[in-house]
Amino acid sequence: MNSQDRPRLLLIDDEPYILEALKRQLSGEPYQVDTFQDPLKALESFFEGGEFAIILSDNQMPGLKGLDLLARAKEFAPQVRRLLLTGHTELNEAIDAFNEGVIHRFINKPWDARDLTAVLREEIEKYRNTPGLPGRRSSEGGADTEAQGRMQQTVEDLKQALTQVALYEDSHQLRRLRVSPRIRRMTFLVVDGNPKVRQLLLNTLQKSGIPAVSAVGSTEEALNYLQQVPSVDVILSEWTLPDLDGMALFQALRAGQTASAKALFILMTTREHREAVEFALKAGVDYYLIKPFHLETLIHQIEKRLRHVSRAAQESRIAKLRGLHFVICNNDQESRYKIQQILLINGIGNVTIADSGAKALRVVQERNADVLIVDCNVLDVNWVDLRSQLEEMSGDKLPPSVVVTSVSPMPQEFERIYEAGITAFMPGAIQQRDLFDSVFKALEADDRYDILDDDTE
C-alpha cells in the first residue's frame, strides 16, 4: 500500500517522550508513522526509504538542526510537506524559514492535539493535490468543500482569539521587549476588521513606546485616512478585511494614491500556507505575519527590513569616505590587517599602518590624516590626552577624527575614553558595520565632513 492510500509520516525529535506523545495521538489516524531521535539517521531514511507525505521535525537537535534537515528534504523532494515543531524562543527563526519557503508550517510547543490533527489532515490533502503526484485527486466537491469551509472558519476564529491572548500577554510584559529609538519614532497604521485585535494591537504598540499609532477597520477607511495624513511609515494590515482585502490595499498603496506609497507593508493573516505567502511576497509585500503572534515577532520583522534598507544607504555613505586618509594604529598584527581589509574591500585605499603610538603621531604630523583608528592597548602614548596632543602636533592642519577600538574592553576603558573627549569607541570584535558606524560618529562629532544623509542613522 503506497502513501496515497495510507500516507507516510516522518517524525523527528531527540526527546523520546515527544515522539511517544505524537505516536499516541496519531494511533487512530490512517497513517504510516516512522519516528527518529537522530536527525541524521532520519535524513538517511528519507533519502533511502521511499515516499513520505509529511516530515514533522523539532528544530534544536544534536547533530543537525531541524531547519537544516527540512531544507535538504526540500531539495531532494520538494513535494513533501515540511512542518517544524518550535518553541517560543525560536519563533523568529521559524517565521524566517516559513517566509523563505523552507517549511510549509510551524507548530508551537506545546501543541493542541485537535489542532495538530487538523493540520496534518489538511497537509495530507495538499500533498495529494500536488501537481504531478501519482493518484492526484481534487478536493473540490459540494459537501466536502462546505465542511472544509466551516472548519477553516473555525480555525481562523480560534487564531484570532489566540492573537488577542498573545497581545494581551504582551501588554502586561513589555519590560522584556526592547524597541529601538528608530522604530519608536515611526508612524504606524493598523488595519484589521476584528475590533478586539485592532484595539489590542494599537494599545500594545503604544505601550511599547511607539506613540504615533492609528487603527482602522477596513480598506476604505485606511485609504481615506492615508489621504488625510502627511505619511505613514508602517502599515500593518490583515489580509481578510470587510470590504477589499489587504492585498487590494497594498496594490492601491503602491500605485501611489497617497503620500505613504513607500510605507513598509506587513500583511497579517491566519492563512499559514506557503502558497499564500508566495503570492503576497511575489506581489511585493515586505513581510507576512501569521496569527497568532507576539509583538516581539512584529518588531523583529521591522528591524530586519530596516537593516536590509540601511545596507544600501550605508554603501552610499561609505563611498563618500574614499577620498580620506586613514591611519590604523594597533600593535596587534591580525587586528591591523582586519581593519585594513575592511577599508580596502570598500574602496578605501589611502591607508597608513602604524604598530605604535609614536609612529602614528609622526604620520599625523607629516601628512594630512583624516581618521585615526587607534587601539586602547597601544601604551607608548598618553592616550588620556590624545585629542589635545593631536591638536598640538597638527599645527595649522586639522587633527584627525579619532576612533578608539578595544577587542576585550575593561570597564575603566570606557571611562578613560569618554573623559578624553573621544566620542567614537568601538568595543568588541572588529566588524565592518561597527567600524563604519564609529567612523561616521567621529566625523560627525568633529563637525568636519558633511557626509551623513538626513534619512539615515
C-alpha positions in Angstrom: 0.0 0.0 0.0 1.6 3.3 -1.1 1.5 6.7 0.6 -1.5 7.7 -1.4 -3.6 5.0 0.2 -2.0 5.3 3.7 0.1 8.4 3.9 3.6 8.0 5.4 4.7 10.5 8.1 8.3 11.0 9.3 8.5 12.3 12.9 11.8 13.6 14.2 12.6 14.7 17.8 15.6 14.0 20.0 13.2 13.8 23.0 11.7 10.3 23.2 8.7 11.4 25.2 7.7 13.8 22.5 7.8 11.1 19.9 5.7 8.8 22.1 3.2 11.6 22.6 2.9 12.1 18.8 2.6 8.4 18.1 -0.2 8.0 20.7 -2.0 11.0 19.2 -1.8 9.6 15.7 -2.6 6.0 16.6 -6.2 6.4 15.4 -5.3 8.1 12.2 -4.7 6.2 8.9 -1.0 7.0 8.6 2.2 5.1 8.5 4.4 6.7 11.1 8.2 6.5 11.1 10.0 8.1 14.2 13.6 9.0 14.7 15.5 10.6 17.6 18.7 11.0 15.5 18.1 13.6 12.7 21.0 12.3 10.6 19.5 8.8 10.6 16.1 10.3 9.8 17.6 12.1 6.8 19.2 8.9 5.6 15.9 7.1 5.9 14.2 9.9 4.0 16.7 9.6 1.1 16.6 5.8 1.0 13.2 4.8 2.4 10.7 5.8 -0.2 7.9 8.2 -0.4 6.9 10.4 2.6 3.9 12.8 2.6 4.9 14.8 5.6 8.0 15.5 7.7 7.4 16.9 11.1 10.6 17.8 12.9 11.8 19.5 16.0 14.4 22.2 15.4 17.0 22.1 18.2 18.6 18.7 17.9 22.2 17.4 18.3 24.0 16.8 15.0 21.6 18.6 12.7 19.1 21.3 13.2 15.5 20.6 12.1 15.5 23.6 9.7 18.7 22.3 8.0 17.1 18.9 7.7 14.0 20.3 6.2 16.0 22.4 3.7 17.8 19.3 2.5 14.5 17.5 2.2 13.1 20.3 0.1 16.0 20.0 -2.3 15.5 16.2 -2.6 11.7 16.0 -2.7 10.0 19.5 -2.9 6.5 18.0 -2.9 6.9 16.7 0.7 5.0 18.8 3.2 7.6 20.2 5.7 6.4 21.1 9.2 8.5 22.4 12.1 7.9 22.0 15.9 9.2 25.1 17.6 9.4 26.7 21.0 8.7 30.4 21.7 12.4 31.3 21.8 12.8 30.0 18.2 9.7 31.7 16.8 11.6 34.4 14.8 13.8 31.8 13.2 10.7 29.7 12.3 9.0 32.7 10.7 12.0 33.5 8.6 12.2 29.9 7.4 8.5 30.0 6.6 8.8 33.2 4.6 11.8 31.8 2.7 9.9 28.6 1.8 12.0 26.1 3.8 8.9 25.0 5.7 5.2 24.9 4.9 4.1 25.4 8.5 5.4 25.8 12.1 3.7 24.3 15.1 4.3 25.8 18.5 5.2 23.7 21.5 3.2 22.6 23.4 0.7 21.9 20.7 -3.0 21.4 20.9 -3.9 17.8 19.9 -7.0 18.7 17.9 -5.2 21.5 16.1 -2.3 19.2 15.2 -4.6 16.5 13.9 -6.5 19.1 11.7 -3.2 20.5 10.4 -1.9 17.1 9.4 -5.1 16.2 7.6 -5.0 19.4 5.7 -1.4 19.0 4.8 -2.1 15.4 3.6 -4.8 16.8 1.3 -2.4 19.4 0.0 0.2 16.7 -0.6 -2.3 14.6 -2.5 -3.2 17.5 -4.7 0.4 18.3 -5.6 0.7 18.6 -9.4 2.3 15.6 -11.0 1.9 13.4 -8.0 0.6 9.9 -8.8 -3.0 9.4 -7.8 -3.6 13.2 -7.5 -7.2 13.9 -6.8 -9.2 17.1 -6.5 -10.7 18.1 -3.2 -13.5 20.0 -4.9 -17.0 18.8 -4.1 -20.1 20.2 -2.6 -20.4 18.7 0.8 -16.7 18.3 1.3 -16.0 21.9 0.3 -18.7 23.2 2.6 -17.3 21.2 5.5 -13.8 22.4 4.8 -15.0 25.9 4.7 -16.7 25.6 8.1 -13.5 24.0 9.5 -11.3 26.7 8.1 -13.6 29.5 9.6 -13.5 27.7 13.0 -9.7 27.6 12.8 -9.5 31.3 11.8 -11.8 32.3 14.7 -9.6 30.3 17.1 -6.4 32.0 15.8 -8.0 35.5 16.1 -8.8 34.6 19.7 -5.2 33.4 20.3 -3.9 36.6 18.8 -5.9 38.5 21.4 -4.4 36.4 24.2 -0.9 36.9 22.9 -1.2 40.6 22.6 -2.9 40.9 26.0 0.1 39.0 27.5 2.4 41.3 25.7 0.7 44.4 27.0 1.5 43.2 30.6 5.0 42.1 29.9 6.5 44.9 27.8 9.5 45.4 30.1 11.1 42.4 28.3 10.8 44.0 24.9 13.4 46.4 23.6 12.2 48.7 20.8 14.9 50.8 19.1 14.7 54.6 19.1 14.3 54.4 15.3 11.2 52.3 15.5 9.7 54.4 18.3 9.9 57.4 16.0 8.0 55.7 13.3 4.3 56.2 12.5 2.0 53.1 12.3 -1.4 52.3 10.8 -3.2 49.1 11.9 -5.9 47.8 9.6 -7.9 44.9 11.0 -11.6 44.1 10.8 -11.6 42.4 14.2 -12.2 45.3 16.6 -10.6 43.5 19.6 -7.4 42.6 17.8 -7.3 46.1 16.3 -7.6 47.8 19.6 -5.1 45.4 21.3 -2.5 46.0 18.6 -2.9 49.8 18.9 -2.6 49.7 22.7 0.3 47.3 22.8 2.3 49.3 20.2 1.7 52.4 22.2 2.7 50.8 25.5 5.9 49.6 23.9 6.9 53.2 23.4 5.5 53.9 19.9 3.1 56.9 20.3 2.2 57.5 16.7 -0.2 54.6 16.1 -3.7 54.8 14.4 -6.1 52.0 13.7 -9.0 51.5 11.2 -11.2 48.5 10.3 -11.4 48.4 6.5 -9.5 49.1 3.3 -11.8 52.1 2.5 -11.1 53.6 6.0 -7.4 53.0 5.5 -7.3 54.8 2.1 -9.3 57.7 3.5 -7.0 58.0 6.4 -3.8 57.8 4.3 -5.1 60.6 2.0 -5.6 62.9 5.0 -2.2 62.5 6.7 1.3 63.5 5.5 2.7 60.0 5.5 2.9 56.7 7.4 6.0 54.6 7.9 4.5 51.1 8.7 1.1 49.7 7.6 0.1 46.5 9.5 -2.9 45.1 7.6 -5.0 41.9 8.0 -5.4 40.0 4.7 -9.1 39.4 5.2 -11.0 42.7 5.6 -14.7 43.5 5.4 -14.5 45.2 2.0 -11.5 44.9 -0.3 -8.8 42.6 1.1 -5.4 43.5 2.4 -3.7 42.7 -0.9 -6.0 45.3 -2.6 -5.0 47.9 0.0 -1.4 47.1 -0.7 -1.8 47.4 -4.5 -3.6 50.8 -4.1 -0.8 51.9 -1.8 2.0 51.1 -4.2 0.0 52.7 -7.1 0.9 56.0 -5.4 -2.6 57.1 -4.4 -1.3 58.5 -1.1 1.9 60.0 0.3 2.6 56.7 2.0 3.3 54.8 -1.2 6.7 53.6 0.1 5.5 52.6 3.6 6.7 49.3 5.0 3.7 47.0 4.4 3.3 43.9 6.6 0.4 41.5 6.0 -1.2 39.7 8.9 -3.3 36.6 8.3 -4.5 33.3 9.7 -3.5 31.7 6.3 -0.4 29.8 7.2 0.1 28.2 3.8 3.3 28.7 1.9 1.3 29.2 -1.3 -0.4 32.3 0.1 3.0 33.6 1.3 4.5 33.3 -2.1 1.6 35.1 -3.7 2.0 38.0 -1.2 5.8 38.2 -1.4 5.9 38.0 -5.2 3.4 40.9 -5.2 6.0 42.9 -3.2 4.6 42.8 0.3 7.5 43.5 2.7 6.7 40.8 5.3 4.0 38.4 6.3 2.8 37.6 9.9 0.9 34.5 10.9 -1.7 34.9 13.6 -1.4 34.4 16.5 1.9 36.3 17.0 3.6 38.3 19.7 4.7 41.9 19.4 8.3 40.7 19.6 7.9 38.9 16.3 6.5 42.1 14.6 9.4 44.2 15.9 11.9 41.6 14.7 10.4 41.7 11.2 10.6 45.5 11.1 14.2 45.6 12.4 15.2 43.0 9.8 13.7 45.1 7.0 15.3 48.3 8.3 18.7 46.6 8.3 18.1 45.5 4.7 17.2 49.0 3.6 20.1 50.6 5.7 22.7 48.4 3.9 22.1 50.3 0.7 22.3 53.6 2.5 25.5 52.5 4.3 27.1 51.6 1.0 26.3 55.1 -0.3 27.8 56.7 2.8 30.9 54.6 2.6 31.5 55.7 -0.9 32.0 59.3 0.4 34.9 58.1 2.6 37.1 57.0 -0.3 38.9 60.3 -0.6 40.0 60.4 3.1 43.3 59.3 4.6 43.0 56.7 7.3 45.8 55.8 9.9 45.5 52.5 11.7 47.4 52.3 15.0 47.3 48.9 16.6 50.1 46.7 18.0 48.2 43.5 17.1 49.0 42.4 13.5 45.8 40.5 13.0 43.6 43.4 14.1 45.6 45.9 11.9 45.1 43.5 8.9 41.4 43.1 9.6 40.7 46.8 9.7 42.8 47.4 6.6 41.0 44.7 4.7 37.6 46.2 5.6 38.7 49.5 4.3 40.2 48.1 1.1 37.3 45.9 0.1 35.1 49.1 0.4 37.3 51.0 -2.0 39.3 53.0 0.7 42.9 52.7 -0.4 44.6 55.7 1.3 45.6 53.8 4.5 48.7 54.0 6.6 49.6 51.3 9.1 51.4 52.0 12.4 52.3 49.4 15.1 52.9 52.0 17.8 51.5 55.3 19.0 54.8 57.2 18.2 54.7 56.1 14.6 51.0 57.1 14.3 51.7 60.5 15.7 54.6 61.0 13.2 52.3 60.2 10.3 49.7 62.7 11.6 52.4 65.3 11.9 53.9 64.7 8.5 50.8 64.1 6.4 47.1 65.2 6.4 45.4 62.3 8.2 41.6 62.5 8.3 40.8 59.5 10.6 42.9 57.8 13.2 41.8 54.3 14.3 43.7 53.5 17.4 43.5 50.6 19.9 43.4 51.0 23.7 46.3 48.5 24.1 48.8 50.9 22.4 50.6 52.1 25.5 53.5 54.2 24.3 51.5 57.4 24.1 49.4 59.1 26.8 46.1 58.4 25.3 44.2 60.2 28.1 45.3 63.5 26.4 45.2 62.1 22.9 43.0 64.8 21.4 45.0 67.7 22.8 48.2 66.1 21.7 46.9 65.7 18.2 45.8 69.3 18.1 49.2 70.5 19.2 51.1 68.3 16.7 48.9 69.1 13.8 49.8 72.8 13.8 47.8 74.6 11.2 46.3 71.3 9.9 43.1 70.0 11.3 43.7 67.0 13.6 42.2 63.7 12.5 38.9 62.4 13.9 39.6 59.6 16.3 38.0 56.1 16.6 39.2 54.0 19.6 39.0 50.2 19.5 39.3 47.5 22.1 38.8 43.9 21.4 38.4 43.0 25.1 37.3 46.2 26.8 37.7 46.7 30.5 35.1 48.9 32.4 37.7 51.6 33.2 38.5 51.9 29.4 35.0 53.3 28.8 35.5 56.0 31.4 39.0 56.9 30.2 38.0 57.2 26.6 35.0 59.4 27.2 36.9 61.6 29.7 39.4 62.2 27.0 36.6 63.7 24.8 36.6 60.8 22.3 33.1 60.1 21.2 33.7 57.1 18.9 34.6 53.9 20.9 34.3 50.5 19.2 34.5 47.7 21.8 34.5 44.0 21.0 35.3 42.1 17.8 36.0 44.2 14.7 33.0 44.1 12.4 32.5 46.1 9.2 29.2 47.8 10.2 30.5 48.8 13.7 33.7 50.1 12.3 32.0 52.4 9.8 29.3 53.5 12.3 32.2 54.6 14.6 33.9 56.4 11.8 30.8 58.3 10.9 30.2 59.1 14.5 33.7 60.5 15.0 33.4 62.6 11.8 30.0 64.0 12.8 31.2 64.9 16.3 34.2 66.8 14.9 31.8 68.7 12.5 34.3 68.3 9.7 32.6 66.4 7.0 29.1 66.8 5.7 28.8 63.1 4.8 25.8 61.9 6.8 22.5 61.6 4.9 19.5 63.1 6.6 17.4 60.0 6.3 19.9 57.5 7.8 21.2 56.9 11.3 
